Amino acid sequence: MRQKFSKTATRTCCAAAFALIYQLPALAQSADSGAAAPAFSANATIASQYVSRGFRQTWGRPALQGGLDYVHPSGLFAGTWMSTVSDHFIENDSVEWDLYGGYSGSAGEIAYTGQIYYYLYPGAEVSSAKTKYNYGEAVASLTYRWFNVKYWLTYTPDYFGYNSATLGIGRGLHSRGSGYLDLNGTFDLGSGYSLLLHYGNERVRNFSAYSFQDGKVALSKAFDGGWTVTGAVTKGWGKNGVYDHYTTGALNSAGMAAVSNPLAATLVLSLTKTF
């Protein structure tokens, strides 16, 4: 994800979009684990905020989210998912729209998935460089019992608009080939409770100072009727404090550019309904 920084910030740094509160849509998660699923499903979530890879994309405010998924018995699947975002985090934007598809299968106790994502931010643009935020990633995933590992690789010219023009580093450089290592442990605690432990590490190609790490601990409770309540604590870490003074130039209530650290530790509460 592309960002501008206040004059007090060091001009060397990165980010991205996507999730479960972390935000894989419900059926894509089912396909990833090899679990049986109906041909179509939908999900809707209200969350205290939208956090993806440690970044608070709604700037600490509530988020509305929803998705639609299709899984074919062959293992092929496709879907779409949307969330509100803040123009304090993505310049001139209020919506993230994800499109994805792929194939899932298994070999013994190992489930595998390959999929393609494309992230759209309608109307969003880094105005200083006339660069769109839209980008795409290819994902490879392996699951063994409670442990899952994914690798997300940027196949578009830029990762969330990161290039020399938007970051002011080098000449003619782009961030194709950036990668996100995504490690997850999911534990069934019984009585509808589950625990998720997550660690992520984003490497931004050609702009290593913008690389970051994030972690999350989430506790969920599933109820009859397709309802799930989740509480999660998230935290991200950038290099040399480059995200500590993040701004898109959007004004706060005092008429000044809103500045914050989107990677700060935060508590996220959500209620999800699966149909």
C-alpha positions in Angstrom: 0.0 0.0 0.0 1.3 3.4 -0.9 1.4 6.2 1.6 2.7 9.8 2.0 4.5 10.8 5.2 4.5 14.0 7.2 7.6 16.2 7.0 8.6 14.9 10.4 8.8 11.3 9.1 11.8 9.6 7.6 11.2 9.3 3.8 12.0 5.6 3.5 9.1 2.8 3.9 5.1 -0.1 2.7 1.8 -2.1 3.3 -1.2 -4.2 1.8 -4.7 -5.2 2.0 -6.3 -8.3 3.0 -7.9 -10.3 5.5 -10.3 -12.9 8.1 -10.7 -9.9 10.4 -7.4 -10.7 8.7 -9.7 -11.2 5.9 -9.9 -14.3 3.8 -13.6 -14.6 3.0 -15.3 -17.5 4.6 -15.6 -19.9 1.7 -12.1 -19.2 0.5 -11.0 -20.3 3.9 -13.0 -23.5 3.6 -11.5 -24.3 0.2 -8.0 -23.6 1.6 -8.5 -26.2 4.3 -10.0 -28.7 1.9 -13.3 -28.7 3.9 -16.6 -29.5 2.1 -18.7 -26.4 1.3 -21.9 -25.6 -0.5 -21.7 -24.3 -4.1 -22.5 -20.8 -3.0 -22.2 -18.9 0.2 -22.1 -15.3 1.4 -20.8 -13.5 4.5 -21.4 -10.2 6.1 -19.3 -8.6 8.9 -19.5 -5.5 11.1 -16.1 -4.8 12.8 -14.8 -2.2 15.1 -12.2 -1.5 12.4 -10.6 -3.1 9.4 -7.0 -4.3 10.0 -5.1 -6.1 7.2 -1.5 -7.2 7.7 -1.3 -5.1 10.8 -2.5 -1.9 9.1 -5.6 -0.1 10.4 -7.3 0.6 7.1 -10.3 2.4 8.5 -8.1 4.7 10.7 -9.6 3.3 13.9 -13.2 3.5 12.8 -15.8 0.8 12.2 -15.9 -1.2 9.0 -18.7 -2.9 7.0 -17.7 -6.0 5.0 -19.2 -8.7 2.9 -18.4 -11.3 0.4 -19.8 -13.9 -2.0 -18.1 -17.2 -2.9 -18.6 -20.2 -5.2 -16.9 -23.6 -4.9 -17.1 -26.3 -7.6 -16.8 -30.0 -6.6 -13.7 -30.2 -8.8 -11.8 -27.9 -6.4 -12.1 -24.7 -8.4 -13.4 -21.7 -6.6 -14.0 -18.0 -7.1 -15.4 -15.1 -5.1 -15.4 -11.4 -4.3 -15.2 -9.5 -1.0 -15.5 -5.8 -0.1 -14.8 -3.6 2.9 -15.1 0.1 3.8 -11.7 1.9 4.2 -10.7 5.4 5.1 -9.3 8.2 2.9 -7.0 8.8 5.8 -5.3 5.6 4.8 -5.9 5.3 1.1 -6.1 8.7 -0.8 -9.5 9.6 -2.1 -11.0 6.1 -1.4 -13.8 4.6 0.7 -14.0 1.0 -0.5 -11.6 -2.0 -1.1 -13.0 -4.5 -3.5 -11.2 -7.9 -3.9 -11.6 -10.4 -6.7 -10.1 -13.9 -6.5 -10.2 -17.4 -7.8 -8.2 -20.6 -7.6 -8.0 -24.3 -7.1 -7.8 -26.4 -3.9 -7.0 -30.0 -3.3 -5.3 -32.4 -0.9 -2.6 -35.1 -0.8 -2.9 -37.2 2.3 -3.1 -34.9 5.3 -1.8 -31.9 3.4 -4.2 -29.5 1.8 -3.0 -27.2 -1.0 -4.4 -24.1 -2.7 -3.3 -21.9 -5.5 -5.2 -18.7 -6.2 -5.0 -15.3 -7.8 -6.2 -12.0 -6.1 -6.8 -8.6 -7.6 -7.5 -5.6 -5.2 -9.4 -2.6 -6.5 -9.7 0.8 -4.8 -12.2 2.6 -7.0 -11.3 6.3 -7.4 -8.2 6.0 -5.3 -5.0 7.6 -6.6 -1.7 8.9 -5.3 -2.4 12.4 -6.6 1.2 13.6 -6.5 2.3 10.8 -9.0 -1.0 10.0 -10.7 -0.6 6.4 -9.6 -3.4 3.9 -8.8 -3.4 1.8 -5.7 -4.9 -1.3 -7.5 -2.6 -4.4 -7.5 -2.6 -8.2 -7.7 -1.1 -11.1 -5.9 -0.7 -14.8 -6.6 -1.0 -17.1 -3.6 0.4 -20.5 -2.8 -0.9 -22.2 0.4 -0.2 -25.5 2.3 -2.1 -26.7 5.4 -1.2 -29.6 7.7 -3.5 -30.1 10.6 -3.5 -26.9 12.6 -0.7 -25.2 10.7 -1.0 -23.1 7.5 1.6 -21.3 5.5 0.9 -19.0 2.5 3.1 -16.9 0.3 1.6 -13.9 -1.5 3.6 -12.7 -4.6 2.8 -9.4 -6.3 2.5 -10.0 -10.1 1.4 -6.4 -11.1 4.0 -3.7 -11.8 3.4 -2.2 -8.4 2.5 -3.4 -4.9 -0.2 -1.0 -3.6 1.2 1.8 -5.8 4.8 1.5 -4.5 7.3 2.9 -7.1 9.9 5.5 -7.5 7.4 8.2 -8.4 5.2 7.7 -5.4 8.0 7.0 -2.8 10.6 9.4 -4.2 13.4 6.7 -4.2 15.5 5.9 -7.2 14.4 6.3 -10.8 12.0 4.1 -12.7 11.8 1.4 -10.0 8.7 -0.7 -9.4 7.7 -3.2 -6.7 6.7 -6.2 -8.8 7.9 -9.4 -7.1 7.2 -8.2 -3.5 6.2 -11.1 -1.3 4.3 -11.7 2.0 5.1 -14.8 4.1 1.9 -15.6 6.0 2.1 -18.2 8.9 -1.0 -19.2 10.9 -1.9 -21.7 13.6 -5.6 -22.4 14.2 -6.6 -24.4 17.3 -10.0 -25.8 18.1 -10.6 -25.2 21.8 -14.0 -26.9 21.9 -17.5 -25.6 22.5 -17.3 -23.5 19.4 -14.2 -21.6 20.4 -11.1 -21.4 18.2 -7.7 -19.6 18.6 -5.7 -18.1 15.7 -2.0 -17.2 16.0 -0.6 -15.3 13.0 2.8 -13.9 12.0 3.4 -12.1 8.7 6.5 -10.7 7.0 6.2 -8.4 3.9 9.3 -7.9 1.7 8.9 -4.9 -0.6 11.1 -5.4 -3.7 13.4 -2.5 -4.5 12.2 -0.6 -1.5 13.4 -2.7 1.5 13.0 0.2 3.9 9.3 -0.1 3.4 9.1 -3.8 4.4 7.3 -4.7 7.6 6.1 -7.5 9.9 2.8 -8.1 11.7 1.3 -10.4 14.3 -2.1 -11.2 15.6 -3.9 -13.3 18.2 -7.6 -13.9 17.7 -10.2 -15.7 19.7 -13.5 -16.7 18.0 -16.8 -18.2 19.2 -19.1 -19.8 16.6 -22.9 -19.9 17.3 -25.8 -21.7 15.7 -27.2 -20.0 12.6 -23.9 -19.1 11.1 -22.9 -16.4 13.6 -19.3 -15.9 14.7 -17.9 -13.3 17.2 -14.2 -12.6 17.1 -11.9 -10.5 19.3 -8.3 -10.0 18.0 -5.2 -8.0 19.0 -3.0 -6.9 16.2 0.4 -5.2 15.9 2.8 -4.3 13.1 6.4 -3.3 12.9 8.0 -1.2 10.2 11.7 -0.3 9.8 13.2 2.7 11.5 9.8 4.1 12.5 8.9 4.9 8.8 5.2 4.4 9.5 5.0 6.4 12.7 3.9 9.5 10.9 1.7 8.2 8.1 -0.6 10.6 6.2 -2.4 10.8 2.9 -3.0 14.5 3.4 -6.7 14.0 4.4 -7.7 16.7 6.9 -8.7 16.0 10.5 -11.4 17.9 12.4 -9.0 20.7 13.2 -8.4 21.2 9.4 -4.9 19.8 9.5 -3.4 16.7 7.8 -4.4 13.6 9.9 -1.2 11.8 11.0 -1.1 8.5 12.8 0.8 5.2 13.1 -1.4 2.6 11.4 0.7 -0.3 12.7 0.1 0.5 16.3 -1.3 -2.3 18.5 -5.0 -2.4 18.4 -8.1 -4.4 19.5 -10.5 -5.5 16.8 -14.0 -6.9 17.6 -16.3 -8.3 14.9 -19.6 -10.0 14.3 -19.9 -12.2 11.2 -22.9 -13.9 9.6 -22.4 -16.7 7.1 -25.3 -17.5 4.8 
